[in-house]
């Protein structure tokens, strides 16, 4: 009999396995962080398997910011990624969390406390801890996001994504042919929570493209996903000035520490928020696809009205009524290329480009509303082959 609670959980929860963890700061030394721990314009990737580590080193070697430390962590300036989920809330989620050393104490959505760490004694008399579900009111539920939590909870964003090189590298290795594991990055810092931060960037891309993950046209990427670029930028900001001679006790990350008292003044400094953008090569193809789709739609509408495509008239934003002009057909049509010749040309191009049959059918359906090469004109066949070649850039 299956173990109750475990079997059911597998049907409702996503896998917690990760390919790597990505950080914005340096690794701890003897459990402590040194001065200037922020990597500023770089990321630190901590691979969770030897295979992933090898793939990352081979893929990013020689690229800007590349470095490998003694622990095997890889440092880079920029990451090529895909979103992990269609749901923007799952891909990039913001929480309030409190930690004690390496132990999670509390999880809150700034409206109510969702989970708390509880201590209990097992049947053998051992003291253990576990996260338990709860629904307690948050003390700063009515306050602005800038107000610190008196319980010591800090704001953090959890961003889940696939690193493009890991998926492609694993797929090329027969022993890991179907393994696709996401990566996870925890993002902190006030600038990332400001308007226009990473949360707004994710939602803006999804709103513009209709999805944060799936490409609206066949683009040749793994899983037909939208290629994204993750980087960091430098901006000027202001931070409160602390008087280190006058210290006060304050909860920081769930622990009580002595920090300098605020003087009421602010000092100028630099911050390095995370920036998410769409791969420019893919975006250029997306704009071309939009134009082709719009041109095809306009041609269909005008054909249904019996108008020539050039019979569009717009004067001072006023609609002008014109009589439909019948389309004149020449007495003798230009000799059209044979259906067999069209099929042969498309077949040769598909074999040379290693283009799958399903992708070809999807491309013809989206651009020409046809599923067979013989249904296209000779010019459309030329255009189709050119589109297939352009998509090979991915």
N, C-alpha and C positions, 0 to 999 in steps of 0.2 A: 504494500500500500504506500502511496506517495505521502511524504511528510507534509502535513497541513501547514499552510502559511508560507512555505518555501515554494512549492509548486505553483500556487496561485499567484505569488508575488512575481514570478518570472513572466507571467502573462500581462502584467500591468505596468511594470517598471522598466525603464531603459537600463542597459548594461552600465555598470559603474567602472568597467575596465577602460583604461586610457592608454594611448600610445606614448604620451609625454605630457609633462606639465611645463607651462611657460610662465616666467616671472619677469617683473620689471626691475628687480633689485638683485644685488649680489647675494651669494649664499652665506649662511651663517657660519661663523668660525667659533667652535667650542660653545655653540648655543647662543652666540651673541652676534649682533650686527655692528660692524665698524662704522666710522664716519663716512659720509658721502656714499651710502649704500645704494642709492638710486643709480641705475645704469644710464639715465638720461635718454639718449637717442637709441639705445640698444635693447634687445630682448635676450633673456637667458632661457635656453631650452634644456630641460632635464629629462632625457629619454628614460623610459621605464623598461626597456629591454635592450639587449646588445644589438639585435637586428635593426631596431629603429635608430640607435646611435650611429651605426655604420652608414645607414642610408642618409642621415642628416649630414654627416661629415663629408661624404662624397658629393652630396648635392650642393652644399653651401660653401665648399672649399673655394677660396679665392674671391668670394663676394664681399662687398663692403661690410666692415665690422666683424668679419669672421674670426673666431678665436675658440680654442678648446682649452678648458682649465684642467687641473689635476684630477678633479672628480669626474671628468668626462662630459661636463655640461658644455653646450655649444652656444656661442654668442653671435648674434647677427643683427643687422640694422633693419631688416625688412623680412616679412614672412608672406609667402604665397599660400592662401588658404581658401577653403570652402566653408560655408556655414554648416553647422551640424544638424540643424532642424529647420523645417519650414516655418514653425511657430517662432516669431521673434522673441516671445517671452521665455521660451526654453533655450534659445540660442544665447541670449544676453539677458540675465536677470539680476536685479539689485536687491540686496538684503542688508539688514542690520545684524551683526554677529559679535559675540563676545568670546574671547579665547583666554585660556589660562595655560601658559607654556604651549604644549602641543594638543591640548584638550579643548574641544568646543563646549562652551557653557550655555549659550543661548542663541536662538535664531528668531528674528522678529521682522515683520514687514512694515514697521513703523506705524502700524495700526493696532496690532495685537501680537503678543508673544506666541509663536507657533510651536517651538520646541525648547525644552530646558533639560539640562544635565541633572540626572537624579542618581543618588548613591543608594545602593541596596546590598544586602548580604545574601549570598547564594546558599545552597543547601549544605555546603561544606564549611561555612563560616567565613568565606573570603569576601572582603569588601570590594565591590565592583561599581562601575558607573555605566550609565546608558542614557541616550537621548530619548525623552518621552514626549509624546504629543500633548499639547496643552492649548488653552485659549485664554490668556490673561491680558488685561489691558496694558498698552504701552504707555509709559509715563510721558512721552513726548509726542503722542498721537496728534495733538492739536497744535503743535509748534512747527515753525518753518524748518526746512531740511537743514539749515545752517546751525540749529541749536544742537549742542552735544547731549548725548544720552547720559543721565545720571547713573545708569546701571553699568556703564562702561562699554556699551555696544558701539562698534564702528561701522560706518557705511562701506560696503564693498560690492563690486560687480563681478559676477561669475560669467565668463565668456567661453562658450564651447564651440570648437571648430575642428575641421580636418586640415592638416598641413598637406599641401598638394604633393610635395616630394615624397612624403611618407606613403601615401596611397599608391602613387605611381611606382615607387621603389619596391613596395611589398608586392604589388601585382606582378612585377617583373620577376620576382623570386618564386619558383614553383612551390617551395615549401610553405609560403605564406600567400598562396594565390588568391584567397577570398577573404583575407583579414582586413577589415576596415575599422580602425579605432580612432575616436576623436581625441583631441587634446583639450586641456582646460587651463584657463588663465584667470587669476584673481586680480582685479584692478581696484586700486584705492587712489586717494588723492582728490582734493576738492575740485580741481579743474575738470576731472572726468565726469563729475556730477553736474556741472554747470550746463546751461542751455547750449546745445550744439556739441555736447560730449558724445561718448561712444554709444550711449543708449539712443540718443536722437539720430545718430548717424545710421545705426542699424535700421531704425524705423523709416528713415528717409529713403534708404536704398530699396527696402521692401515696398514702400509706397510708390516709388518711381517705376520699378521694374515689375511689380506685381508679385514678387517673391524675393526672399533673401537667399534662397537656395537654388531653385530650379530655373534653368534658362528657358525663356519662352520660345526659342527656336533651336534646332539641332546645331550644336556648336562644337561637338567632338571632344568635350572634356569628359572626365570620369563621371559617370552617372548623369551626364548632361547638366552639371552644376555650374553656377555662376562663379567664375574665378575672381577672388577678392584679394586685396593687398592690405596688410596690417603693418603700420609704421608708427613712429612717434615724431612729434614736432616740438619746437621750442617756442614758448610764449612768455611774455612778461606778466607778472602778477604781484600781489601784495600780501604779506603775511603779518600777523600780529607780532609786535616786539615783546619779548619776555625778559623780565628782570631776574637773572639767575641768583642774585643776592637775596631775593625775597621769594622763597619757595613755598608752595602750597601743595597739599595732598590732593590728588585727582585720580579718578579711575581712567586708565589708558589701556584699551584692549582687554578689559576685564580684570586688570590688576591695578592695585593702588600704588601710585608712584608719586614722587616729589618732582614737581615741575615749576618753572619760573612763573611768577605772577605777571599778568598782562599789564603793560604800561599805558595802554590806550592808543599807542602809536602803531603805525604800520611801516614795514620796510619793503622796498622793491626787491624782487628776486625773480628767478626764472623757474618755470614749471615745464614738464615734458609729458603732456597728455597723449593718449593713444588715438590714432587716426585710422579709420577704416574707409577704403575707397575701392571702386570697381576697377579691374584690370583694364587699362586703356585700349588694348588690342581687342578684347571682347566688346568693349563699349562702342568701338568704331563699327564692328560688325552688327551690333544691336541697332545703331542708328541707320545703317544701310538696310537692314531687314525691315525696320519701321517704314522707311521710304518706299521700299518695294511693295510692302503690304498696302500702304496708302494708295500708291499708284494703281495697284491691281483693283482695289475697292472702287476708286474713282472710275476706272475704265469699265467695270461691270455696271455701275450705276448709269453711266452715260450710254452704254450700249443698250440698256433696258429702256432708255428714253429715245433711242434712235438717233443720238447725237454723235458727232465726231468729238474726240478728246480735245480738239483745239477750239471747240465752240463754247468755251467758258467765258462769261462776260461779267465783269464787276465794275460798276461805276459809282464812286462816292458811297460805298457800302449800301447801295440800293439794289434790290433784286430787279432785274430787267427780264421781261418775258420775251422770248424769241421763238419763232416757229422752228420745229424740229427739221433738220436738213437730212433728207434720206442719204444713206451711205451708198455711193456709187460703186458698182462692181464692174471691173474690166471685163470685156467680152472674153478675153483669153487670159486665164490665170497663169501666173508664173509657175513654171514646173516645180513642184514641191519634191523635196528629198523623200526617198522611199522610207517606209516604216522600218524595214529591216536595217537600213543604213543608220537610222537614228538609234535603234537598239544596240547595234554593234558599237557605235561611237561611245555611248554611255557605258556599255559593258567594259570596254577597254579602259576608259577613264577610271571606272570604279576599281578594276583590278590593279591598275598602276598606283592608285592612291590608297588602296586597302580600305575602301569605303564600304561599310556594311549595307546590305540590301534594305534593312528596316530604316536606317538613317536616310537612305536615298528616297524611299517612298514618303517619309515624313517631310523631307525637304520639298519634293514636288507638290505634295498636298498643300503645304503652307504657302508656297510662292505662286504656283500655277493652278491649284485646284485640280490636279491630275495625278494619277498613280502609275501611268505607263509612259515610257519615252515616246512611243508612237503617237500619243495624243498631243504631243508638243510640236510646235513649228521648228524649223531649222534654226532660227535665231534664238528661240527659247532653249534649244538643246545646247547651243554655244554658251548661253548665259548660265545654264545649269552646271556645265562642266567648270566654268570659271568660279562659281560659288563653291563647288566641291574643293577646288584647289585652294581657295582663300581660307577655308575652314581647317586646312592642314596646318596652319600656323599655330594652332593650339596643341 
